[in-house]
Amino acid sequence: MEFCLLISLLCIGCSQQKQRELPEGNAVYFWRTDLRLDSTEKAFLQQYHINKVYCRYFDVVMNDDGTEPKPNATISFSETLPADIEIIPTVYITEDCMHQKHVGLAEKIVKRIQQMNETNDISEVREIQIDYDYTSKSRSTYYDFLKEVRQAWGKTVSTTIRLHQLSMATPPADYGVLMIYNTGDPRKWEDRNPILDYRDVYPYLEHLDNYQLSLAAAYPVYLWVRNIQGVRVEHTVEAAEILKVKKAMEKERPDLSRAIITYHLDKDNINRYKPQTYEEIYHH
């Protein structure tokens, strides 16, 4: 009896711990180089009960001679977020930075984030996110790097997950943000929307249920402008397509409705869709 009670308590403890690790709530990405919000953007945060902003602090790119990674496009803070919104420093790393191990890189990134927080009076930061599109070749190097980031940071570390990465072993992070955009081949833009098309998402649905990492879901609301053979081409996603994909994802993995993010916070993106669309995107 005592043994059974002990097992039950352990199971409850594990369940509670797992529950705490699950991301929750509404969030946005902020991907500009100056944190400055206009009235439309501030109203959006309030209207849709946004409680987290994943804010790109800087990129990490290889230096000119290709020997060492360096920071690039660092954000400026013209203002701060409302006090009730959590800021999550996010660092984007270019693909070539993980072709080989760079000693001390994780510690440098964490220290730079901490210095930026201190300089800009940003306190109580509990989480950072690393955005990197790893492949089967770079996965091992990146996973080792993530372990070093977690050790240096000492708090929550999340990472982005692309659809093609769902078939790989899970990264050593507290949770992942499943990026449900840039799903198609940009070269085939006349046949399918390269930002998001259900037909490109469908083959990955079977991996969702068995993926052993807590996930949040990020959906696209942005405009992608390209010059193709001298012609301006604009890519956006119809609201119906976003909602169709969201429904399919949550059918396979219901907990994807717990934490929803849109990419990215911008007045033009807000005005691109009706309020009802955002209500449905952020519906839990």
BELFENDA-V683199 format. One record per backbone hydrogen bond with DSSP energy under -0.5 kcal/mol. NH is the residue of the N-H (numbers start at 1). CO is the residue of the C=O. If there is no record, write none. Layout:
nh->NH co->CO
nh->NH co->CO
This chain:
nh->5 co->1
nh->6 co->2
nh->7 co->3
nh->8 co->4
nh->9 co->5
nh->10 co->6
nh->11 co->7
nh->12 co->8
nh->13 co->9
nh->14 co->10
nh->15 co->11
nh->16 co->12
nh->17 co->13
nh->18 co->14
nh->19 co->15
nh->20 co->16
nh->21 co->17
nh->22 co->18
nh->22 co->19
nh->25 co->258
nh->26 co->49
nh->27 co->260
nh->28 co->52
nh->29 co->262
nh->30 co->54
nh->35 co->76
nh->36 co->34
nh->42 co->38
nh->43 co->39
nh->44 co->40
nh->45 co->41
nh->46 co->42
nh->47 co->43
nh->48 co->44
nh->49 co->46
nh->50 co->45
nh->51 co->26
nh->52 co->26
nh->53 co->86
nh->54 co->28
nh->55 co->53
nh->55 co->88
nh->56 co->30
nh->56 co->54
nh->57 co->55
nh->57 co->90
nh->58 co->90
nh->59 co->72
nh->60 co->92
nh->61 co->70
nh->63 co->68
nh->66 co->63
nh->70 co->61
nh->72 co->59
nh->75 co->57
nh->76 co->33
nh->78 co->35
nh->78 co->76
nh->79 co->35
nh->85 co->82
nh->86 co->51
nh->86 co->84
nh->88 co->53
nh->89 co->87
nh->89 co->127
nh->90 co->55
nh->91 co->129
nh->92 co->58
nh->93 co->131
nh->94 co->60
nh->97 co->94
nh->98 co->95
nh->99 co->96
nh->103 co->101
nh->105 co->102
nh->108 co->104
nh->109 co->105
nh->110 co->106
nh->111 co->107
nh->112 co->108
nh->113 co->109
nh->114 co->110
nh->115 co->111
nh->116 co->112
nh->117 co->113
nh->118 co->114
nh->119 co->115
nh->120 co->116
nh->121 co->118
nh->122 co->117
nh->123 co->121
nh->126 co->124
nh->128 co->156
nh->129 co->89
nh->130 co->158
nh->131 co->91
nh->132 co->130
nh->134 co->132
nh->139 co->135
nh->142 co->138
nh->143 co->139
nh->144 co->140
nh->145 co->141
nh->146 co->142
nh->147 co->143
nh->148 co->144
nh->149 co->145
nh->150 co->146
nh->151 co->147
nh->152 co->148
nh->153 co->149
nh->154 co->150
nh->156 co->126
nh->158 co->128
nh->159 co->175
nh->160 co->130
nh->161 co->177
nh->163 co->179
nh->165 co->162
nh->166 co->163
nh->167 co->164
nh->168 co->165
nh->173 co->171
nh->174 co->157
nh->175 co->157
nh->176 co->214
nh->177 co->159
nh->178 co->176
nh->178 co->216
nh->179 co->161
nh->179 co->177
nh->180 co->178
nh->180 co->218
nh->181 co->179
nh->182 co->195
nh->183 co->195
nh->184 co->194
nh->186 co->184
nh->188 co->185
nh->189 co->186
nh->191 co->188
nh->192 co->188
nh->194 co->192
nh->200 co->197
nh->201 co->197
nh->202 co->198
nh->203 co->199
nh->204 co->201
nh->205 co->201
nh->205 co->202
nh->207 co->204
nh->208 co->205
nh->209 co->205
nh->211 co->207
nh->211 co->208
nh->212 co->210
nh->213 co->211
nh->216 co->176
nh->217 co->259
nh->218 co->178
nh->219 co->261
nh->220 co->180
nh->221 co->263
nh->224 co->235
nh->225 co->223
nh->226 co->233
nh->228 co->226
nh->228 co->231
nh->229 co->227
nh->231 co->228
nh->233 co->226
nh->235 co->224
nh->236 co->234
nh->241 co->238
nh->242 co->238
nh->243 co->239
nh->244 co->240
nh->245 co->241
nh->246 co->242
nh->247 co->243
nh->248 co->244
nh->249 co->245
nh->250 co->246
nh->251 co->247
nh->252 co->248
nh->253 co->249
nh->256 co->253
nh->257 co->254
nh->258 co->255
nh->260 co->25
nh->261 co->217
nh->262 co->27
nh->263 co->219
nh->264 co->262
nh->265 co->29
nh->270 co->266
nh->271 co->267
nh->272 co->268
nh->273 co->269
nh->273 co->270
nh->277 co->274
nh->278 co->274
nh->279 co->275
nh->280 co->276
nh->281 co->277
nh->282 co->278
nh->283 co->280
